[in-house]
């Protein structure tokens, strides 16, 4: 079986694709937050990735909104 020899352009193309794939793998491994950050939740949620397991998401509190759980200011303690 005769195999064709690789020409200079073939080797350059292979090396170029290897470099592109290596850069892409580097970005995905070392900068995981560059992808989807809120895991499908709205902008009022903040999520953190865990090394093992699912991400933990918390809903951000609007500081200007009144606190419904707090007792009124004039209520006796």
DRENGU-155917 format. One record per residue (C-alpha): y, z, x; residue number from 1. Coordinates in steps of 0.5 Angstrom, whole numbers. Each point is the difference from the previous one (the first is absolute). Layout:
BEGIN
y: Y; z: Z; x: X; resi: NUM
...
//
This chain:
BEGIN
y: 0; z: 0; x: 0; resi: 1
y: 7; z: -2; x: 3; resi: 2
y: 5; z: 4; x: -1; resi: 3
y: 8; z: -2; x: 1; resi: 4
y: 4; z: 3; x: 5; resi: 5
y: 6; z: 4; x: -2; resi: 6
y: 6; z: -3; x: 2; resi: 7
y: 6; z: 3; x: 3; resi: 8
y: 3; z: 0; x: -8; resi: 9
y: -6; z: 3; x: -3; resi: 10
y: 1; z: 6; x: 5; resi: 11
y: 7; z: 1; x: -1; resi: 12
y: -1; z: 0; x: -8; resi: 13
y: -6; z: 5; x: 1; resi: 14
y: 5; z: 5; x: 5; resi: 15
y: 5; z: -1; x: -5; resi: 16
y: -4; z: 2; x: -6; resi: 17
y: -3; z: 6; x: 4; resi: 18
y: 7; z: 2; x: 1; resi: 19
y: 3; z: 0; x: -7; resi: 20
y: -6; z: 4; x: -2; resi: 21
y: 0; z: 5; x: 5; resi: 22
y: 8; z: 1; x: -2; resi: 23
y: -2; z: 0; x: -7; resi: 24
y: -5; z: 5; x: 1; resi: 25
y: 4; z: 5; x: 4; resi: 26
y: 6; z: 0; x: -5; resi: 27
y: -5; z: 2; x: -6; resi: 28
y: -4; z: 5; x: 5; resi: 29
y: 7; z: 3; x: 2; resi: 30
y: 5; z: -1; x: -5; resi: 31
y: -4; z: 2; x: -7; resi: 32
y: 6; z: 1; x: -4; resi: 33
y: 2; z: -7; x: 1; resi: 34
y: -4; z: -2; x: -6; resi: 35
y: 0; z: 3; x: -7; resi: 36
y: 3; z: 7; x: 1; resi: 37
y: 0; z: 3; x: -7; resi: 38
y: -7; z: -2; x: -2; resi: 39
y: 2; z: -3; x: -7; resi: 40
y: 4; z: 5; x: -2; resi: 41
y: 8; z: -1; x: -2; resi: 42
y: 6; z: 2; x: 5; resi: 43
y: 0; z: 7; x: -2; resi: 44
y: -7; z: 2; x: 3; resi: 45
y: -1; z: 1; x: 8; resi: 46
y: -7; z: -1; x: 3; resi: 47
y: -3; z: 2; x: 6; resi: 48
y: -6; z: -3; x: 3; resi: 49
y: -5; z: 5; x: 3; resi: 50
y: -5; z: -1; x: 5; resi: 51
y: -6; z: 1; x: -4; resi: 52
y: 0; z: -1; x: -7; resi: 53
y: 5; z: -3; x: -5; resi: 54
y: 8; z: 1; x: 0; resi: 55
y: 3; z: 6; x: -3; resi: 56
y: 6; z: -2; x: -4; resi: 57
y: 6; z: 4; x: -3; resi: 58
y: 5; z: -1; x: -5; resi: 59
y: 7; z: 1; x: 3; resi: 60
y: 5; z: 4; x: -4; resi: 61
y: 6; z: -2; x: -3; resi: 62
y: 5; z: 6; x: 3; resi: 63
y: 5; z: -2; x: -5; resi: 64
y: -4; z: 0; x: -6; resi: 65
y: 0; z: 7; x: -4; resi: 66
y: -7; z: 4; x: 2; resi: 67
y: -3; z: 1; x: -7; resi: 68
y: -5; z: 5; x: 3; resi: 69
y: 5; z: 5; x: 2; resi: 70
y: 3; z: 5; x: -4; resi: 71
y: 7; z: 0; x: -3; resi: 72
y: 5; z: 3; x: 5; resi: 73
y: 2; z: 5; x: -5; resi: 74
y: -7; z: 2; x: -2; resi: 75
y: -1; z: 8; x: 2; resi: 76
y: -5; z: 1; x: 5; resi: 77
//
